[in-house]
């Protein structure tokens, strides 16, 4: 179909972006995006709230992992599979809840997961190095070290290599095979122009991960991630400046009560009043500036001869300020974190029940997609590392593990609850769905952030008492 160029909108005529590859488009400005995004979340309460809210919804206090090996594929019975799952879950909880999980012994798995996800949202990507520490603290030898993406750089001597992009070395299939990690943060020493890097293979010779690189890929062949604020960075900063200007104007409005209009500087009558001559104009100005004009309740203001007092009314705050900021906040929230205004601001005062429930449902769908993505990029690798160690150290039995990895590595994850507006209505709806065979107790319990098996065991103990 032919296109009539004469009908192309005038705005589009002046809009001529270049068609660049994913890396050409992103890599040259990724450092600038890092710094702007970090500054925004450090200095803007709304930006910080969006990051916190997103991480709270996706991970909360932590993701509960429940092993579920595929007993059918492995040819074992349900009882044997249940025993294996329970032991694996018990061991996992010991590993995940211990700060010895962290090479620096600062965070456990859940705390590191929150930090990793927040870093991905703020910077675009995050790295984790996998260490095997035979004589380290705790039961397990697998330790994780989080690395900020700034340290993932291409050494100067390798910048002409086509297979190395933004600190990542690729093979002919475009698969990452190694990562170049700077020993120090690049900007820690401004005089050190030659940053020393260490080449870390992506995997061991037998396929065990040595580097975990988490970022959201939006385009084919994209090597690095970008902050979630990237699409609305300019809009966000303008909103920040607008709010600051309005606040400053409101402060001035509250502080300034009167404006005093003074007569011209050559007022001879005023000079005479103070016994000054024509050459004492500067002295008169000093007297003016030192005159006590402080405003107090019930105060009577004395003015110089010829001065006039005018009230100061700048009409601040702007009557449309609140509505304008709310509209921009809606755009910022959905354009960055995919969350509604109500969720970000924790404000449902303007919604009825149906509207609030619809907003929560939309947010929940976004959260579940984000959680699924993070689990596949972060938790999957951790769980494989953990299970492999348990099998090789004899804590778990799986002689055919390497032949049936997929079957042994199946598990489910449960995160924070969806949240309810009306517990009575939501409970009745859950009961109806279960009775109609359209849902399960496990699924409905998960909506409340409850593990049904754990709840059933607890109820059994309580009933026994």
N, C-alpha and C positions, 0 to 999 in steps of 0.2 A: 504494500500500500504506500503510495507516494505521500510525502508530507509537504503541505503548502507552507513554505517558509515565511510568506507574508503574513500568516496568521499566528506566527509564534509570538508569545507574549513578550513585551519589551523587557520585562525583568529577566526573562530567561535568556534573552540575547546577550545580556551583560554577565551572565552566569556561565563561566567556562572553566570548571575545575578540570584538573588533569586526571587521566585514568592511570593510576599507579598501582603497582603490586601492593600486597598487604604490608610487606616489610618496608618498601619505599615510602609508603604513606605514614607509617607509624614510627619506625626506628629513629629517624632524625629528631623527632620531637618528644620521644618517650621520657627523657630526663626532665624536660620542661613540664610535662604533664605530672610527673612524680612530685616535683617541688610545689606546683600550684595546688594540686589536690591535697597534699599534706598541710600546706599553709591554710587552706580553706577549712579543713576539719579541726585544725588547731585554734583558729581564730573565730570560727563561725559556729554558734550553738546549734543552728539548724542542721548544718552539714554533719556535725558530730552526732547529733540525735539520729539522723538517718542511718549512719553507719552502725550505731549501737542497736537501733531497732531492728535492722536487717539481720545482724548477727544473733540478736536475742531470739528472733523468730525462727531462724534456720537451725541454730545449735542450742540456744538456751544454756542451761547448766552443763549440758553434755549430751551426746548421742548414745543411746543404749543399744549395744550390739548383741544380737542373739544368733548364735551359730545354728545353721539348719542344713546339715549335709544331705546330699541327695542319696538317700538310702536305696532307692530303686536302681539308680545308675551303678551304685557300688555293690548291689546284690546282698545287702544285709537287712536284717529285720528291723522293725520300728523300735523295739525295745533297746536293741544295741545302738541304734542311731541316737535315741534319746539320751542314753547314758554318755555317749561320746559328746553330744552337744552340750550337756550339762557340765561336763568336766572342762570342755573348751571354754565355755562361758565363764566358769569360775576362774580359770587361769587368765582369761582376757581381762576380767575385772581387776585382778591383782596387778596385771601389767599396766592397764590404762589408768588406774587410780593412783599409781605411784609416781612421785616426782623423779624417780630414778629412770623413768622413761626418757627424760630429757638429758642430753649429754652434760648440760650445765647444772642439772638437778634443780631447776627453777620451776618448771611447770609439769603437770601431768598431761596425759593425752588430751583430756577434755579442754584444759586451759590452753594448750598449744593449738588445738583445733580452732578455738575462738580467735586466738591471735593470728593464726594462718589465714582464716577466712577474712578477718578484718583487714589484714595486710593486702590480700588479693583485691578487696573492694577499694582500698585506699590507693594502692600503687599499681595494681593491674596483675601482678603475679608475686609468687613467693616460692622460695627454694627450701628444701630440707635435705640435709646430708644424712645418710644412713651409716652408722658406725657399728662395728662389732667389737665389743670391749670384753674380753674373756675374764678379766679380773676386776670388773667394775662393781659398783654398788648394786645391791638388790638381786633378785632371783634371775633376771633376764639379761642377756648379753647385748641385745639389740637396743641401741641408743639413737636418738634423733636430735639433730642440730638444725635449728631454723636459721636461714640466711636471708637477708634482705636483697631484693633484686638488683640494687645498685652495685652489688659486688659481682654480678654476672656480666662480665665485659670481655671483649675480644682484646687480647694482648696486642700492643702496637706492631710487633713483628709479624703478626698473623692477619692483619687487617686486609691484606690483598687476597686472602684465600677465599675462593668462592663458596666453599663448603662450610665456612664458619660465619655465622650471622648472630650478632648481638651476644657473643659469648657462648654460643651453642654450636657444636660441631655435628654435621649431618653426614650420613652415608648416601649412597646413590639412590636409595629409596626414600630419601628425605626423613629418615628416622634419626632422632638424636642419639649420638653414640658417646658424646663427652660434653662436659661443661667446664668452662674456664672461670674459676672463682678467685677473685682478688683476695689476697691474704689480709689486707686492711681495707677499711672503707675508703673509697677513692678520694673523698674530700677531707679526710682526717688531717692530712699533711699537705698544705698548699704548695710546699716547695718540692714535693716528691712527684715529679711528672711521669716517672716510669713505675707504674704500679705493678708489683710482682703478682703473677697469677699461678694458680695450681690447676692442672688438668685432671678432672675427676671423671672417670668412665661412668656412663649412665648405668651400666650393669656389670656384674661380675661375669666371669667366663661361663658360669653355669646358669646365668640368667637372673640372679638375685639383684633387686634394685639397689643402687647406691645413691641415686639422686631422685628426689621427688620434685617435679616442677609443676606447679599448679597455676593455671591461667585460663581464662575463658576465651576460646577461639571463636572469632566472629567471621574470619575469612580463611580460605584455603591457603596453606603455606605460611600462615601467620606464626611468627617466632616468639613474640612476646605479647603480654596482655596490656590492657589500658585501664585506668581508674574508672569506676562507675560514674564519676562526675564528668567525664570527658564530654558527652553530648550537650551538657547544660552548664559547662564551666563558666562561659561568658555571662550567661543569664544569671547564674548564681552570684557571681561577683558583683554584677550590677545591682541585684537585690540587696546584697550586703552593703554596698555604698549608699543605696537609697535609704535603707533603714538607718544607717549611721547619720545621714544628713537630716532625716526627719527627727531623730532623737536629739541631735545637736540643736536643731531649731526649737524643739520643745523645751530643752533646757534653757536656752536663751530667753524664750518666752516666759518661763517661770521665774527667771532671775531678774529680768529688766522690768521695772515697774513704770518708770517715767523717763522721758527724754527731755533734757533741759536745753532750750534754744538760747544761746548766749548772743549778746550784741556784738557788733564788729570790734576787732581788737583795738581800734583807735578811739574808744569811748572815753572822752575827756572827763565827763562827769564822774565816771567810776574811778579814774585815776586820781581826781581831786578828792573823792571820798576817802581814799586811803592815803592821802597826803603824798601822792607820787607825781612826778613830772612826766613830760611827754617822752622822755628817754627811758622811762621805767616800765615799758610795756612787758618785758620779760619777767620782771618782778610780779607784775599783775597776773601773768599767766601762772606763775608758781602759786600765788595765793588762790587762784581759781582751782587748780588741781588739788590743793591741800584742803579745800573747803569740805567740811563733813556733809556728805550727801547720803549717808546711810539711811535706809528705809526701815522703819520699825512699825509695828501695829500702833495705830493712833498717833503717828508721828506728824508733827507740823513742819513742813519744809520751808526754810527761808531761802529766798533767791536773791541774787544780786539785782541791783536796779537794771531794768531793761530785759531781764531774763524771763522766759516763758516756759511753763511746764506742759508737756504733751504726753498723753497716755500712749503706751506701746502695745499694739495688738497685731502680731504677725499671723494670727489665725492658724496656730499650730496646736495640736497635730492636725494634719490635713484630714478633712472629713471622709475622704475616699481611701485613706491610708490602709485601714484594716481590710477592706474588700480587695484592694489591689494586691496587698501582700498575700492574702489567702489564695488568690488566683495563681499568682506566681509560685507559691509554695506547692500547689497541686501539680503544676507542671514540673517543678524540680523533683518532687517525690516520685512521680510516675516515670519521669524521664531518666532517673538515676537508679533507684532501688526497686522500682515497680510497685511501690506501696501507695496506698490511698492517703489523702490528707488526714482523714480521721485517725488512721493507725499511726502515722508519723507524729501527729500532734496530740494523740490520745484524747481527742475531742470529738465526742459523738452527740454533743448538745444540740446540733442543728439537724439531726437525723431522726426519723421515726424508726421503728423496729425493723421494718422491711428494708429500708435503705441502708441501715447500719449492717444488717445481716448480709446484704448483697455486697457491701464494701469488704466485709470480713471474708466472704467467700472468694472474691477476686484476689484478695491478698493471700489467702490460703493456697490457692492454685499456684500463684507465683512462688510462694515459699516452698511448696513441695517440689517444684521444678528445680529451684536453687539447691534444695537439700539433696535431691537425687544427683545433681551434677557434682556437688562437693563430695558426696559419698563415693562416687565413681572415680574421682580424681585424687582423693586424699585417703579416705578410709579403706578402700579396696587394697591399696598397696600396703598400708599398715597391717591389715589383717593377714595378708599373705606372708609378710615378713614374720609376723608373730607365730602363725601356724607352722611355718617352715622351721622356725627355731624350736618350737615345742616338740615337733616330730623328730628332729635331729638330736635333741637332747633327751629323748625318751619320755617326755611328760605326756605325750599323746601317741597312740599307736595308729599308724597308717603306712604300712609297708609299700603300698602301691600309690603313694601320694603323687610322685612326679608323673605317673602315667594317668592319674585321674584328678589333676589339680582342680579343675572346674567343679567337680562334684564335692570335693572336700572344702572348698572355699565359699560355698553358698552360705549366706546369712541374711538377716533382716535387720533394719535399723529403725529405732523409734526415737523421735525428737520431741520438742515441746508440743503441748496440746494446741489444738486449733483455737480454743477459747469459745465461750458461749455467752450470749446476751441474756437468754432466758433459760435457766437450767431445767425448769419444769417442762417447757415445750420441747427442748432438745432431747431430754430423756425419753419423753413419750414418743418422739419421732424415732429414736434409736430402737426402742422396744418394738415398734410397729415394723421397722425394717427387718429386724431379726426374725420376728414371728412370720413375716411374709416370705422369708427365705431370700431376701434381697441383700442381706448383709450378714456378717458373722459377729459373734461376741468379741472376737479378737479385734476385728476391724473397728467396731464401735468403741471398744475400750481404748484403742490407739488414738482415737479422736480426742479423748480426754487426757492423753499423755500417760495412760495406764497400760502396763503389760498384763494381758489377761491371765497368763499362766501364773505369774507372780501373785496376782490378785486372788486367783482361785486357791492357791496354796495358803495364802494368808487367811482367807475365809474358812478354809478347812481347819486351820489351827485354832482360830477363834471359836468355831463351833465346837471343837473338841474340848475347849476350856469350859 
